[in-house]
Amino acid sequence: MLDRDLSRLKHNRTNFDNYIAGYKQYKEAKKAEQEVSKDLSKVNAELNKLSKE
């Protein structure tokens, strides 16, 4: 019984570690997406200026 409980705890720990790693990747992707969005906004603003000239 103790072996089974230990095995279950190890499995839960692995699942938790994988969840944390996935969450960190998600946060990094969201941050990168925001940076790209800012850059795209700057490019669009510059294009608007050029098209008005």
Backbone as XML, in Angstrom:
<?xml version="1.0"?>
<chain id="A" units="angstrom">
  <residue number="1" name="MET">
    <atom name="N" x="0.833" y="-1.199" z="0.000"/>
    <atom name="CA" x="0.000" y="0.000" z="0.000"/>
    <atom name="C" x="0.874" y="1.259" z="0.000"/>
  </residue>
  <residue number="2" name="LEU">
    <atom name="N" x="1.935" y="1.227" z="0.782"/>
    <atom name="CA" x="2.829" y="2.375" z="0.829"/>
    <atom name="C" x="3.490" y="2.620" z="-0.529"/>
  </residue>
  <residue number="3" name="ASP">
    <atom name="N" x="3.860" y="1.530" z="-1.204"/>
    <atom name="CA" x="4.456" y="1.664" z="-2.538"/>
    <atom name="C" x="3.478" y="2.310" z="-3.514"/>
  </residue>
  <residue number="4" name="ARG">
    <atom name="N" x="2.220" y="1.921" z="-3.421"/>
    <atom name="CA" x="1.208" y="2.473" z="-4.311"/>
    <atom name="C" x="1.010" y="3.968" z="-4.044"/>
  </residue>
  <residue number="5" name="ASP">
    <atom name="N" x="0.966" y="4.331" z="-2.766"/>
    <atom name="CA" x="0.816" y="5.742" z="-2.404"/>
    <atom name="C" x="2.017" y="6.558" z="-2.867"/>
  </residue>
  <residue number="6" name="LEU">
    <atom name="N" x="3.219" y="5.996" z="-2.693"/>
    <atom name="CA" x="4.430" y="6.676" z="-3.137"/>
    <atom name="C" x="4.431" y="6.853" z="-4.661"/>
  </residue>
  <residue number="7" name="SER">
    <atom name="N" x="4.003" y="5.819" z="-5.354"/>
    <atom name="CA" x="3.925" y="5.888" z="-6.810"/>
    <atom name="C" x="2.932" y="6.965" z="-7.244"/>
  </residue>
  <residue number="8" name="ARG">
    <atom name="N" x="1.815" y="7.041" z="-6.562"/>
    <atom name="CA" x="0.796" y="8.047" z="-6.882"/>
    <atom name="C" x="1.334" y="9.454" z="-6.626"/>
  </residue>
  <residue number="9" name="LEU">
    <atom name="N" x="2.068" y="9.627" z="-5.523"/>
    <atom name="CA" x="2.653" y="10.937" z="-5.225"/>
    <atom name="C" x="3.665" y="11.351" z="-6.289"/>
  </residue>
  <residue number="10" name="LYS">
    <atom name="N" x="4.492" y="10.407" z="-6.726"/>
    <atom name="CA" x="5.467" y="10.710" z="-7.779"/>
    <atom name="C" x="4.754" y="11.100" z="-9.065"/>
  </residue>
  <residue number="11" name="HIS">
    <atom name="N" x="3.687" y="10.378" z="-9.376"/>
    <atom name="CA" x="2.904" y="10.684" z="-10.587"/>
    <atom name="C" x="2.291" y="12.073" z="-10.477"/>
  </residue>
  <residue number="12" name="ASN">
    <atom name="N" x="1.731" y="12.397" z="-9.307"/>
    <atom name="CA" x="1.134" y="13.715" z="-9.107"/>
    <atom name="C" x="2.189" y="14.812" z="-9.218"/>
  </residue>
  <residue number="13" name="ARG">
    <atom name="N" x="3.378" y="14.540" z="-8.672"/>
    <atom name="CA" x="4.455" y="15.529" z="-8.747"/>
    <atom name="C" x="4.856" y="15.779" z="-10.200"/>
  </residue>
  <residue number="14" name="THR">
    <atom name="N" x="4.943" y="14.693" z="-10.977"/>
    <atom name="CA" x="5.285" y="14.830" z="-12.401"/>
    <atom name="C" x="4.224" y="15.651" z="-13.123"/>
  </residue>
  <residue number="15" name="ASN">
    <atom name="N" x="2.962" y="15.362" z="-12.848"/>
    <atom name="CA" x="1.880" y="16.130" z="-13.475"/>
    <atom name="C" x="1.952" y="17.602" z="-13.093"/>
  </residue>
  <residue number="16" name="PHE">
    <atom name="N" x="2.244" y="17.863" z="-11.827"/>
    <atom name="CA" x="2.341" y="19.245" z="-11.354"/>
    <atom name="C" x="3.510" y="19.960" z="-12.018"/>
  </residue>
  <residue number="17" name="ASP">
    <atom name="N" x="4.664" y="19.286" z="-12.094"/>
    <atom name="CA" x="5.839" y="19.885" z="-12.751"/>
    <atom name="C" x="5.544" y="20.196" z="-14.213"/>
  </residue>
  <residue number="18" name="ASN">
    <atom name="N" x="4.858" y="19.288" z="-14.891"/>
    <atom name="CA" x="4.498" y="19.518" z="-16.296"/>
    <atom name="C" x="3.528" y="20.688" z="-16.421"/>
  </residue>
  <residue number="19" name="TYR">
    <atom name="N" x="2.584" y="20.804" z="-15.485"/>
    <atom name="CA" x="1.633" y="21.920" z="-15.500"/>
    <atom name="C" x="2.366" y="23.247" z="-15.324"/>
  </residue>
  <residue number="20" name="ILE">
    <atom name="N" x="3.295" y="23.293" z="-14.363"/>
    <atom name="CA" x="4.061" y="24.525" z="-14.110"/>
    <atom name="C" x="4.885" y="24.901" z="-15.346"/>
  </residue>
  <residue number="21" name="ALA">
    <atom name="N" x="5.534" y="23.916" z="-15.956"/>
    <atom name="CA" x="6.344" y="24.189" z="-17.153"/>
    <atom name="C" x="5.456" y="24.723" z="-18.275"/>
  </residue>
  <residue number="22" name="GLY">
    <atom name="N" x="4.289" y="24.138" z="-18.453"/>
    <atom name="CA" x="3.359" y="24.603" z="-19.478"/>
    <atom name="C" x="2.869" y="26.010" z="-19.197"/>
  </residue>
  <residue number="23" name="TYR">
    <atom name="N" x="2.602" y="26.305" z="-17.929"/>
    <atom name="CA" x="2.131" y="27.635" z="-17.558"/>
    <atom name="C" x="3.206" y="28.687" z="-17.833"/>
  </residue>
  <residue number="24" name="LYS">
    <atom name="N" x="4.467" y="28.349" z="-17.523"/>
    <atom name="CA" x="5.564" y="29.285" z="-17.792"/>
    <atom name="C" x="5.688" y="29.549" z="-19.287"/>
  </residue>
  <residue number="25" name="GLN">
    <atom name="N" x="5.549" y="28.511" z="-20.101"/>
    <atom name="CA" x="5.610" y="28.692" z="-21.556"/>
    <atom name="C" x="4.458" y="29.564" z="-22.033"/>
  </residue>
  <residue number="26" name="TYR">
    <atom name="N" x="3.276" y="29.365" z="-21.445"/>
    <atom name="CA" x="2.105" y="30.172" z="-21.796"/>
    <atom name="C" x="2.354" y="31.644" z="-21.476"/>
  </residue>
  <residue number="27" name="LYS">
    <atom name="N" x="2.890" y="31.910" z="-20.283"/>
    <atom name="CA" x="3.145" y="33.294" z="-19.894"/>
    <atom name="C" x="4.184" y="33.946" z="-20.813"/>
  </residue>
  <residue number="28" name="GLU">
    <atom name="N" x="5.238" y="33.201" z="-21.165"/>
    <atom name="CA" x="6.262" y="33.725" z="-22.073"/>
    <atom name="C" x="5.666" y="34.014" z="-23.448"/>
  </residue>
  <residue number="29" name="ALA">
    <atom name="N" x="4.796" y="33.125" z="-23.916"/>
    <atom name="CA" x="4.165" y="33.327" z="-25.220"/>
    <atom name="C" x="3.254" y="34.547" z="-25.195"/>
  </residue>
  <residue number="30" name="LYS">
    <atom name="N" x="2.526" y="34.741" z="-24.107"/>
    <atom name="CA" x="1.654" y="35.907" z="-23.992"/>
    <atom name="C" x="2.469" y="37.200" z="-23.989"/>
  </residue>
  <residue number="31" name="LYS">
    <atom name="N" x="3.597" y="37.181" z="-23.280"/>
    <atom name="CA" x="4.464" y="38.358" z="-23.230"/>
    <atom name="C" x="5.012" y="38.669" z="-24.616"/>
  </residue>
  <residue number="32" name="ALA">
    <atom name="N" x="5.459" y="37.641" z="-25.324"/>
    <atom name="CA" x="5.974" y="37.836" z="-26.682"/>
    <atom name="C" x="4.869" y="38.350" z="-27.602"/>
  </residue>
  <residue number="33" name="GLU">
    <atom name="N" x="3.666" y="37.831" z="-27.428"/>
    <atom name="CA" x="2.536" y="38.273" z="-28.254"/>
    <atom name="C" x="2.248" y="39.752" z="-28.028"/>
  </residue>
  <residue number="34" name="GLN">
    <atom name="N" x="2.337" y="40.207" z="-26.783"/>
    <atom name="CA" x="2.107" y="41.621" z="-26.476"/>
    <atom name="C" x="3.186" y="42.502" z="-27.103"/>
  </residue>
  <residue number="35" name="GLU">
    <atom name="N" x="4.430" y="42.031" z="-27.070"/>
    <atom name="CA" x="5.521" y="42.802" z="-27.670"/>
    <atom name="C" x="5.338" y="42.915" z="-29.179"/>
  </residue>
  <residue number="36" name="VAL">
    <atom name="N" x="4.957" y="41.823" z="-29.819"/>
    <atom name="CA" x="4.718" y="41.849" z="-31.260"/>
    <atom name="C" x="3.555" y="42.773" z="-31.587"/>
  </residue>
  <residue number="37" name="SER">
    <atom name="N" x="2.535" y="42.733" z="-30.754"/>
    <atom name="CA" x="1.380" y="43.599" z="-30.969"/>
    <atom name="C" x="1.772" y="45.073" z="-30.877"/>
  </residue>
  <residue number="38" name="LYS">
    <atom name="N" x="2.626" y="45.411" z="-29.900"/>
    <atom name="CA" x="3.099" y="46.800" z="-29.776"/>
    <atom name="C" x="3.885" y="47.207" z="-31.016"/>
  </residue>
  <residue number="39" name="ASP">
    <atom name="N" x="4.780" y="46.316" z="-31.456"/>
    <atom name="CA" x="5.582" y="46.608" z="-32.646"/>
    <atom name="C" x="4.692" y="46.787" z="-33.865"/>
  </residue>
  <residue number="40" name="LEU">
    <atom name="N" x="3.689" y="45.953" z="-33.991"/>
    <atom name="CA" x="2.773" y="46.039" z="-35.125"/>
    <atom name="C" x="1.995" y="47.353" z="-35.092"/>
  </residue>
  <residue number="41" name="SER">
    <atom name="N" x="1.618" y="47.782" z="-33.908"/>
    <atom name="CA" x="0.923" y="49.068" z="-33.780"/>
    <atom name="C" x="1.823" y="50.213" z="-34.235"/>
  </residue>
  <residue number="42" name="LYS">
    <atom name="N" x="3.102" y="50.146" z="-33.867"/>
    <atom name="CA" x="4.045" y="51.185" z="-34.294"/>
    <atom name="C" x="4.198" y="51.190" z="-35.812"/>
  </residue>
  <residue number="43" name="VAL">
    <atom name="N" x="4.281" y="50.011" z="-36.399"/>
    <atom name="CA" x="4.415" y="49.903" z="-37.857"/>
    <atom name="C" x="3.173" y="50.460" z="-38.533"/>
  </residue>
  <residue number="44" name="ASN">
    <atom name="N" x="2.009" y="50.127" z="-38.031"/>
    <atom name="CA" x="0.765" y="50.640" z="-38.619"/>
    <atom name="C" x="0.684" y="52.161" z="-38.510"/>
  </residue>
  <residue number="45" name="ALA">
    <atom name="N" x="1.103" y="52.706" z="-37.372"/>
    <atom name="CA" x="1.092" y="54.167" z="-37.198"/>
    <atom name="C" x="2.037" y="54.821" z="-38.200"/>
  </residue>
  <residue number="46" name="GLU">
    <atom name="N" x="3.195" y="54.225" z="-38.395"/>
    <atom name="CA" x="4.164" y="54.771" z="-39.353"/>
    <atom name="C" x="3.624" y="54.689" z="-40.780"/>
  </residue>
  <residue number="47" name="LEU">
    <atom name="N" x="2.977" y="53.578" z="-41.097"/>
    <atom name="CA" x="2.377" y="53.440" z="-42.429"/>
    <atom name="C" x="1.280" y="54.466" z="-42.664"/>
  </residue>
  <residue number="48" name="ASN">
    <atom name="N" x="0.490" y="54.742" z="-41.629"/>
    <atom name="CA" x="-0.554" y="55.747" z="-41.748"/>
    <atom name="C" x="0.041" y="57.121" z="-42.006"/>
  </residue>
  <residue number="49" name="LYS">
    <atom name="N" x="1.143" y="57.441" z="-41.302"/>
    <atom name="CA" x="1.817" y="58.730" z="-41.518"/>
    <atom name="C" x="2.296" y="58.838" z="-42.956"/>
  </residue>
  <residue number="50" name="LEU">
    <atom name="N" x="2.932" y="57.769" z="-43.430"/>
    <atom name="CA" x="3.492" y="57.781" z="-44.797"/>
    <atom name="C" x="2.394" y="57.861" z="-45.847"/>
  </residue>
  <residue number="51" name="SER">
    <atom name="N" x="1.269" y="57.215" z="-45.606"/>
    <atom name="CA" x="0.208" y="57.241" z="-46.604"/>
    <atom name="C" x="-0.470" y="58.614" z="-46.683"/>
  </residue>
  <residue number="52" name="LYS">
    <atom name="N" x="-0.398" y="59.387" z="-45.604"/>
    <atom name="CA" x="-1.002" y="60.715" z="-45.610"/>
    <atom name="C" x="-0.108" y="61.743" z="-46.284"/>
  </residue>
  <residue number="53" name="GLU">
    <atom name="N" x="1.188" y="61.440" z="-46.376"/>
    <atom name="CA" x="2.126" y="62.399" z="-46.987"/>
    <atom name="C" x="2.047" y="62.421" z="-48.476"/>
  </residue>
</chain>
